[in-house]
Structures are given as structure tokens and as C-alpha cells.
Amino acid sequence: MNRGRAVLASAAVAVAAAAPAPLLAAGYERSAPVTAVLVSTAIAAVAVTSAAHRVLRGLGPVAVPAGLPMAAVVLVALAAWSPGPIKEPVPAAVDAVLHSGARILTTGPHPLATVDLLAFPVLAVWLAGAIATVLRRDGRVLPSLLPATVLLCGAAALNPEAIEPGYRSAALLAGAAAMALAGARHDAPVTTRAGFSLRVRAAAAVHGRKRSLLRTLAAGTAVACAVILIGIGAVAVPAVLEGWPVRAADPRGQRDLPEKPREVRNPLSYLSAWSAAPDVPLMTVSGPRTTLRWVALADFTGPVWLPDSSYRPAGPDLPLPEVVPPRTTRTTVKVSAGDLPGDWLPVPGIATRVDGVAVGHDAVSGTLLSLDGAVAGRSYTAAGMVPDWSGWKGTRAATASGTGYERYLRLPPGAPARLPDIARAAAGNGTAHQRASRIAEYLRDSYTFEPGAPGGHGYAELAELLVPPGRKGGGATSEQFASAFAVLARAAGLPSRVVVGFGAGSGGGSRVIRTGDAVAWGEIYFEGLGWVPYDPNPRKRSEASARPGPQERADHNGTYRGGNTSDATDTGAPGAVPRPTGGEYTLLIATPPGLLVLFLLLMPLLRLRAARGSRRGTARKRILAAWTELLVAMRLAGHTVPASATTAELTASLAATLPDTDPGRLRRLSRLVNAAGFGGPVTPDDASFTSEQVRLLATRLRRSSSLPRRLSWWVNPRAVLWVARPSRLTREEPAAGPRDRVSRPS
């Protein structure tokens, strides 16, 4: 009987410690694995602490810290299974213990279950199970439920919207309480120590056994009713509260995550240079044709627009903004980034999920950032809701105002003196949408798109660009027109910002996005609608610009758009995203001096790239690549490299040419090349020795050469061909590979 009660008590403690697991796991992207980890942790904590308590008789509380080394083993195993920013298991576990709590509070909802986000819940469950085990084994039944209750309250505060998992956790804790009470001992009072004794007849004993049986049946019925009521509550109550309008505040995001400042180029400043060279590929996109948002810039300092910087780590599922446009299309694309600069991720519309890249999310602007560094060379899948503004009149739409929106109306000191007058004249009277549309129309009709125009989008550039409405202005690029729209809108009292993105690109299912597809536009914030885009880019091109490509068309309001998911049908109305202004145009300037400079710069870079082969790969490959580099240096210095020569003969020739060279080092070099060429044993230290010796020998060969050879050493195009095709190095025999050149061992 005592053994059964002990098993029931241990089971009750394990269930109580594991009760918060469903609610804690609801805050992660995949809750099932996290639940399994936390339940296993609770069971392990109870088992380890029970064993420690049994060994440490009379020192019950010491059993709690005695089991912590096993908890550390669990964390190291978690770090190996799902590492965070640090990949080595032990350092990752230490980092997770130090920073897990702060990262949980500063990450976005539903992140990936990495060790740096799991360490705090795992340790909390372990301690809850360990403390409850010690209390229960010391006979304190109800106090043993307190650690799990406190942990459940903390989980509810951390995930206030997880209603169904919360009631599952509460039901588990209530069931654990019922099990603990049912397994509690009911010892009869000891009367012998009081100095008296009682005689009980056999009939009274039989009557007592009957009463005990009735009490057991009553207790069992009460426990069954409690379990049934708890189960009904766990199923019915969440359904009732699902539509409850009151929601607790999410504690995540209450403090900023310290991070190093990112020194990146302003994304808006790329556009002028890209418009002059519009055919450089940036990325490949597969999926429905749609424009991609890249970076939103809301802070204007006078000289430049700046993007937001409060990026928080987020899981694949991204939170929606407070306001979602009324008409959206769900779109999913796969992006393979090429030479795309910066850490920002292009996504369709309002991003809802990103797979393949760990992202940081700026909840205010919706901009996404790669947490693993530059996005170039990476592939990911992005899903989003693309707004459809076709036919939108904006008759009753009002712009947002009040606390939180002052930053979108702020203009720093130093604005051009005529800016307010131009803004009032361009916007006119009417609704906010009508005034924003007139500003965009003024920019489209008064100016000319000029690829390669000087960059810059601050007050100084706008002062030279802007002219009063009715006059014809000069040429600029999307960089200046988007900035001009946002600045004029703020001067007219409209909350605005600048957004940089990309057009749909050229091609079918798999499309190439080029530099010319990059474009910037302006956006105005409306109550109940969110950010509405406006296209300020002119339809007129300068004389140097080619005509629009076959995939572009001009709407009757003059706004160029390609295959976007939606087009505006109302004059001056916003489109989903403006069509890029330079994606299909080519401006080539090639002069003989420019080609000469390009040649002089390109040849050394190719030589350096080829020389990197002696420092990468296996030891054998590094040695053979270094030997090829030495043969190239000999040819550049004017020495014959016969195909029939052995390595010993070539090193002997080098010893005669460079008399101060150590003969022992040359002999070792010869032996290593022979070993690498014929599959002999070579080590990384041998490869490092070969690379170092080849570098020294090549330097001495260059210094001992004639002046013309020294001057042409790094720009001789034959060296690149020799490295690419080593058979060109030899003069007496055709087509010899690296193994052929060392085919006669010394």
C-alpha cells in the first residue's frame, strides 16, 4: 500500500511539473516538439531528484541543487539538437542560460525552438519538478503543487492568447492535485504517548472497515467528478472565450534587444546608380508575378531618409500589423538572391511567413532583415498578403493623426523656402486621397525620368529639382521622386514615408529581377486602411533613355506598370506598387581608355583569385595548385618549363637561377609535389610549407626579372590562361595536367 502511494505521489508531482508544458510550448513555431521536451524534462527532474533525496537522507533540500548537473546535460543535448546563434553545444548552452529570458521577451511571436529560447522554460520546469519532489517526499502535499502553479501563471502571462493550451495546462494541474490528494497518507493519531489506551472489540473493527470502504468510494467518486468537470472545462471554456473581445497584453517586445549597429548603405541611394546600369541581375523569383517590398524608410533627417532599426528575432510565422487593408491576395514566392546588397529581404506585400532564413522583423514598418548576415547567395520562401487598391476612391478615408504618427509628419529644419508653397499648390483642396494623388500627378507630369542622374534625395537635391506646379522641371530618378513625394506630402499635412522595392521582373514562372527593376514610391497612412502606395515616377523619359519594353504599358493617368497583381483605374489612384522606371533600358558607355582601365584592374583580380587555390581544399590539391603557381611564375620570368622535366630538374633550375635559395627546402618541395601527384601521404602542414615556399620563390623570380617583365607581371593575360589550362605552360609536349608535369619522380 505504501509503495502504491509512493508511485501515485511521484506521478502526481511529474504531472504537476509537466502541466505548464502545453501553454509554454504554444509560444513557439512548432509546439509538439517543445511539449515533448518539457514533459521529458519534468519526468527526468522528478526521477533524478527522487534518487538524490533517497541518497541524501535527512538533507532533503540539498537534492534540488544535486540534480542540476543533469539539467546542464539536458541543455547541452538541446544545444546540439537545435543550436541558436552559437553553434558549439557547450558555449551555446552557457550563452542560453545567461540570455534566454531576455531573448524570449525580445523575440517575435512563435519563434523557432532554439536552445537560447528553450533554456529558460527547461530550467523552470526542472526546478518546479525538483522542488515539488522534495516537498512531496517530506510530506507537504499541497505546498508541492505551488511551484507548478507559479510556473503556470508565468506561462499564462507570457502567452496570453493561447486559450486552448492554457486550459489544457490548467486541467493537467488540477488532475495532478487530485492525484496528490488521493495518494496522501492519513495516519491515525498516536495515543500511547498520551498515557492511555483503548480496547476495541472485533465488531467495532469490522464496522470501521466498512466505514473506510465507504470513504474510499466517496473519495473515488469525487475524484472522478472532478476529472470530468475539468475535462469539460478544458474543451468547452476555450470555445466560449475564443471570441472574447478582451485580450491581455503580450509582454514580448517590452524591452529592446541590444545589438551592434549595422553599418549598411542607405537602400534608397542604390537607385540612381542602378538606373544607369539596369541589366545587372540581383535575384531570381519563382511564383506569381507580383512586386516585392524591400525596405520602408520613415525617418527623414534632411539629408537622407533612414530605415527603422528595431528588428526583433522572429519565427517563420510573422505577426500581422494592427491594420490590414480590406482587399488582399495571398501570394507565395521563392527568392534566390544573387548580388543583392544589404541584409534586407524582398517579400510580397505584407509578409506573413518566411522559410529558409532566420529573420528579424520590424513590426512598425514590416521590413524583414536576415539575422545571419548578408542575404546575397541565400534562398528562401516568402508568403504575404498583397493589397489590391484598384478602383479605390478614398472618398471617406481620413489620414491617421495623434500619438504615434508625429514621426510621419515631421520635417527637420533646413527645408527649401519654397517647399510649403509648392506643396500647397500641388496638393490643392479636397480629401486626403485627392491631395496625395495630385502631388503624385504633379511629379509625374512636371518632370522627366533620367537614368544615371546624380544621386541624393535630401533638401539640397530637392531644392534644385522642385519647380512650381505648371512649370516643367528637370530630370531625376526614382530616388528623388519618391523622396519629393513624401516630403511634399508631409508639408501638406499627410503622414508619409518612402518604400523601396522591385518590380515583377522579366520572364515567366521563374523571373530574373535586375537592377533596373528597383523602384521607390511614396505611401500615405489612412485610418482603418494602413499604408496606401502612390506612384510619383514620371512617364516621360530623357533622350538617352530607350523606349519602354514590351511588358510595360501606360495607364491613362500616365503611370507605368507591368504585370502587377493590381492596377489603378482611377486617375491619380494608387497602384499596388509602381512599375520600376528603368528595368528595360540600357545605357552603355564604352571607350578605349575605360576598357584599358578595366583590363588593368581585372587581370590582378583574376590572378589573386587563381592563387587562392593554394590555400583551399585538401592538402593534395593545395600542393598541386601551389606548384602550378610556381610554374606560372617561371614562365613569366622567362624560364623554360619543359613538359618532360621532373620536379627535381625544375627545382635544380630554380637553385641555379636563385643561388641564395636553401637547397634543403627545394628538395623537400620536390618530394612533396611528387607525393601529392602520385597519391603519397601529405599533411596540411606540408601544404602550408609548399604555399609559403612558392610565394617566396615567385617573389624572388619577379624581382630578378627584367623591368618589362616586372611591369607586366600582374597584367599578363597569358598567366590566367596558364592557370586555367596548365597544358599551356609547357613548350615541348602537348596537353599535360598537374599529374603529367610531375610524372617522372626524382
Secondary structure, 3 states (H helix, E strand, C coil): CHHHHHHHHHHHHHHHHHCCHHHHHCCCCCHHHHHHHHHHHHHHHHHHHHHHHHHCCCCHHHHHHHCHHHHHHHHHHHHHHCCCCCCCHHHHHHHHHHHHHHHHHHCCCCCCCCHHHHHHHHHHHHHHHHHHHHHHHCCCCCHHHHHHHHHHHHHHHHCCCCHHHHHHHHHHHHHHHHHHHHCCCCCCCCCHHHCCCCCCCHHHHHHHHHHHHHHHHHHHHHHHHHHHHHHHHHHHHHHHHCCCCCCCCCCCCCCCCCCCCCCCCCHHHHHHHHHHCCCCEEEEEECCCCCEEEEEEEEECCCCEEECCCCEEECCECCCCCCCCCCEEEEEEEEEECCCCCCECCECCEEEEEECCCEEECCCCCCEEECCCCCCCCEEEEEEEEECCCCCCCCCCCECCCCCCHHHCCCCCCCCCCHHHHHHHHHCCCCHHHHHHHHHHHHHHHCEECCCCCCCCCHHHHHHHCCCCCCCCCEECHHHHHHHHHHHHHHCCCCEEEEEEECCCEECCEEEEEHHHEEEEEEEEECCCEEEEECCCCCCECCCCCCCCCCCEECCCCCEECCCCCCCCCCCCCCCCCCCCCCCCCCCCCCHHHHHHHHHHHHHHHHHHHHHHHHCCCHHHHHHHHHHHHHHHHHHCCCCCCCCCCHHHHHHHHHHHCCCCCHHHHHHHHHHHHHHHCCCCCCHHHHHHHHHHHHHHHHHHHHCCCHHHHHCCCCCHHHHHHHHCHHHHCCCCCCCCHHHHCCCCC
